Amino acid sequence: MTIIYAHALIYVNIYISRDGMLLTSAGWEGLMRIILAVGAIAVVCVTFAYEAAGQDLNSLVQEGKAKNWTFTPRVTGVSDRAIESLTGELPVSEADMVNAGRVNETAARVLELYDAALHSQNLTETARPPCDAKAASWDWRAFGVVTKVHLQQCGDCWAFASTAQIESAFILAGWPSSDMAEQQVLDCSNSGDCGGGRRFDALSWSVGSGLAAETVYPSATPGYKGVKQQCDMAVVGPDKLLAVGWVDSSGDVPSTDSLKEALCKFGPISASIYASAALQSYGGPATEVFNEGNNANGTNHAILIVGWDEQKEAWLIKNSWGEGWGFDNGFAWVHYGSNNVGRNAVWARAPMPDAILPPAVLHQKDLLSELMMAQ
């Protein structure tokens, strides 16, 4: 499709202007014939793609009926994409698991020293919404903490989930909402590429390196490219996380209660899930809960958990599959435990805009970075 549209643009440029002069009516007739021909080819390509998706969809619908799924598979905005281009979460490294307990202890110490520093500076954190882990439901979107859903173009879900979590952490700390640069995480964090990466490593990188806004990275042509490029070292982002830690240091799926508590304490939580063809075909509406229960294949995808609903017995997740997937422009309800949702859950916290980090906090942050980046 991209190639077709690129060719169309080339032809349009040729016909509209030649040596700076507009074409005659005959030229415009030729241009219209080209546009119609290219449009017809595009329609055929899209039709073939969605017919293929439809064939798979029929089998998914039948499987869902047989297994009593509480959602109906549908054609979505990513139905024509290979699942490999929509996932990319690699298993947590052995070193990260070995150090998980020490990471959590060190992160807790960072927060303890930071809170003491706020008190000594007569600073009070922005009042947080009254999140209660025992509440029947919770949705961080209702408080302006969750940013817009984007569409990954390759196997870099790990960069999108990391960036989404960093954005939410800074909003909760009192910073203005900002669309941060997934491309910088992809290029500079040394955490992976378009063939996959590790979310925890990307978040660890953000403790020691500031993440820039998407409007300034890369400096020459800002914006997401969908391919890993050389890191633009000229762009230094101002936004460094204060600390990162595991919700469950075993790396397994946390209990429902502990994940709710982490959501209330730290805001949106990044986590892993197994993304299957069924998840790819989840198109809502909001009354439907994804419950495939495909738990035998580990995890392969990173998402952001932003809330829960006890009546649905489900987590509310933000995905990176664009606004044409799920409901409410890119969100989904996933049944507790389905497809290993919540595995490798990680929390993140950002500092207040006016906070001055004393040497003790900076030293402890350095220790945390060393632990998290150990390979």
Summary of the structure (lengths in Angstrom):
residues: 375
radius of gyration: 22.9
end to end distance: 40.7
largest distance: 77.3
contacts: 1253
relative contact order: 0.16
helix: 42%
strand: 15%
